Amino acid sequence: MKTRSMIALGAILVCSMADFSADAAEKAIPGPKGGRLLDSKPARAEFFVNADRKVEITFYDENLKAALLGEQVVSAIAEAKSGKAKLEFEKKEGSLVSSTPLPEGQAYTVVVQIRAKAGDKPQNFRVGYHEGICSDCKRAGYACVCESHGEEEHGHGH
């Protein structure tokens, strides 16, 4: 009986540690511009929607200082209810900016594909796009960093 109790206690401890480390690893960090940070390599990228509804991708070093644009290639597809819209990016003031705005509406997914340079294997990121502002962290819905908000409140998970 004592052995079963020890095994059960050990299993509970391992599970709780796994949950803790998963939560710590998934904790969202706010982007410097107010957007959502994408954990791309070798530099982090920030997904930010400007006032014209154009997507800006800015790269940062490990200290979240803006990194110079190199050979990065970014593309995105907005999967709106009205249909899929492909976004092309061009260099502008140290960032890559979409040449067209996001489709109207909200509560859809934007799939961002980042390559360190042309021909490299892409890194894919899914961003749940929501126009509203989070009442707790005061960030755009797509960039919310609140741990307490789940899929049902903002339509995205952390």
C-alpha positions in Angstrom: 0.0 0.0 0.0 2.8 2.4 0.9 4.4 1.7 -2.5 1.2 2.6 -4.4 0.9 5.8 -2.4 4.5 6.8 -3.2 3.9 6.0 -6.9 0.7 8.1 -7.0 2.4 11.0 -5.2 5.3 10.8 -7.6 3.0 10.8 -10.6 1.1 13.8 -9.2 4.4 15.7 -8.6 5.7 15.0 -12.2 2.4 16.1 -13.7 2.2 19.3 -11.8 5.9 20.1 -12.7 5.1 19.4 -16.3 2.2 21.8 -16.2 4.2 24.4 -14.5 7.1 24.2 -17.0 4.7 24.2 -19.9 2.9 27.3 -18.6 6.3 29.0 -18.0 7.4 28.2 -21.5 4.2 29.3 -23.1 3.8 32.6 -21.2 3.3 35.3 -23.8 5.8 38.2 -23.8 4.4 41.5 -25.1 5.9 42.9 -28.3 7.6 46.4 -28.1 5.1 47.9 -30.6 2.1 46.4 -28.9 1.9 43.4 -31.2 2.3 39.6 -30.7 5.8 38.2 -30.5 6.5 35.1 -32.6 9.3 32.9 -31.4 11.1 32.7 -34.7 14.7 31.9 -35.1 17.3 33.3 -35.2 15.5 36.6 -34.4 12.1 37.0 -32.8 9.5 38.6 -34.9 6.6 40.9 -33.8 3.2 40.7 -35.6 1.7 44.1 -35.4 -1.4 45.5 -37.2 -1.1 49.2 -37.8 -3.9 51.8 -38.2 -4.3 51.0 -41.9 -4.8 47.3 -41.0 -1.5 46.5 -42.6 0.6 43.9 -40.9 4.1 45.0 -39.8 6.7 42.4 -39.0 9.7 43.7 -37.0 12.6 41.5 -35.9 14.3 41.8 -32.5 17.3 40.4 -30.8 17.3 38.5 -27.5 17.1 41.8 -25.6 14.1 42.9 -27.7 16.1 45.6 -29.5 15.1 46.1 -33.1 17.4 44.0 -35.4 18.4 45.1 -38.8 16.5 43.4 -41.6 18.6 40.8 -43.3 17.5 38.2 -45.9 14.3 37.3 -44.0 11.4 36.3 -46.2 7.9 36.7 -44.8 4.5 35.8 -46.3 1.1 35.4 -44.7 -2.4 34.2 -45.4 -5.4 35.7 -43.7 -8.1 33.0 -43.4 -11.1 35.3 -43.1 -14.7 34.2 -43.4 -14.8 36.1 -46.7 -12.1 33.8 -48.1 -8.3 33.5 -47.9 -6.2 36.6 -48.7 -2.5 36.3 -49.3 -0.3 39.1 -47.9 2.9 40.1 -49.6 5.5 42.1 -47.7 7.9 44.9 -48.6 10.7 46.5 -46.6 9.7 49.8 -45.0 11.5 51.7 -42.2 13.3 48.7 -40.7 10.2 46.4 -40.9 8.4 44.3 -43.4 5.0 45.7 -44.1 2.2 44.0 -46.0 1.3 45.8 -49.3 -2.4 45.2 -48.7 -4.5 45.5 -45.5 -6.0 42.6 -43.6 -9.5 41.7 -44.8 -12.4 43.3 -43.0 -14.0 41.4 -40.2 -12.4 39.7 -37.2 -12.1 36.3 -35.4 -10.0 34.7 -38.1 -6.6 33.2 -38.3 -3.5 34.7 -40.0 -0.9 32.1 -40.9 2.6 33.8 -41.0 5.5 32.0 -42.6 9.0 33.2 -41.9 12.2 32.1 -43.6 15.6 33.3 -42.3 16.5 33.6 -46.0 15.1 32.5 -49.3 15.2 28.7 -49.7 15.3 28.0 -46.0 12.7 25.8 -44.3 9.8 28.0 -43.2 8.7 28.6 -39.6 4.9 28.8 -39.4 2.9 30.7 -36.9 -0.8 31.0 -36.4 -2.2 34.3 -35.0 -5.8 34.6 -34.0 -6.8 38.0 -35.3 -9.3 40.0 -33.1 -9.8 43.7 -33.4 -11.0 44.3 -29.8 -8.9 45.5 -26.9 -8.4 43.2 -23.9 -10.0 44.9 -20.8 -7.2 43.6 -18.5 -3.9 44.1 -20.4 -5.2 46.9 -22.7 -3.5 45.3 -25.7 -5.1 44.4 -29.0 -7.1 41.1 -28.9 -4.6 39.4 -31.2 -1.7 40.4 -28.9 -3.3 39.8 -25.4 -0.8 38.4 -22.9 -3.2 37.7 -20.1 -2.7 34.2 -18.6 -6.3 34.1 -17.3 -7.9 34.5 -20.7 -8.6 31.4 -22.6 -9.9 30.4 -26.1 -13.5 31.3 -25.2 -12.8 35.0 -24.2 -10.4 36.1 -26.9 -10.6 33.2 -29.4 -7.0 32.3 -29.0 -5.0 30.2 -26.6 -1.7 31.1 -24.9 
